[in-house]
């Protein structure tokens, strides 16, 4: 069980990540690479946070916010994912953490749809001019507060799901941490690669090769 101050910081990070997605700031805190690293730093293991966040980031890159696409919300989901990876430890903890991150990001995406419908209810009447400027400001801040609370509740439920896992569950996973990370690089690379099908020139292929070489070297150094 983590300390109350640490738990509070994780919940605030989840709220910040939810707000940063679209509502306020957009400082990239909502990206799992950033929120995961920050969660690891809060838990005293930034390297695990960076590793889990980077893998979740890769798996989320294939989602493009175009048209009526329904997208996951990986930022708050990275917080319980990193908690599982740090608290449970080893390859099993990392695998369970990444699984929780993927599932919980889908839950977050669904909660965003509900939040936007609620925003429509809160702001009803503005188009007709029936709301004073002060009332508009109150409704604006109310929507921001609701979105932050949504992120905090989402993070809290994710953390609760980690605590509900049997302590023996990570032992079932047969791989150590290094091979587990390498295994999850495959779906991350596939997701990222889906964005690059139009990159056909030799220059682009060379840039991708160099990026893969640097990324692989970084991952090897991190797991050494």
Secondary structure, DSSP 8 states (H G I E B T S, - for coil): ---HHHHHHHHHHHHHHHHHHTTS---STTSHHHHHHHHHHHTT-HHHHHHHHHHHHHHHTT----TT-----HHHHHHHHHHHHHHH-HHHHHHHHHHHHHHHHHHHHHHHHHHHHHHHHHTTTTTTT-S-HHHHHHHHHHHHHHHHHHHHHHHHHHHHHHHTS-TTGGGG--S-HHHHHHHHHHHHHHHHHTT-TT--SHHHHHHHHHHHHHHHHHHHHHH-
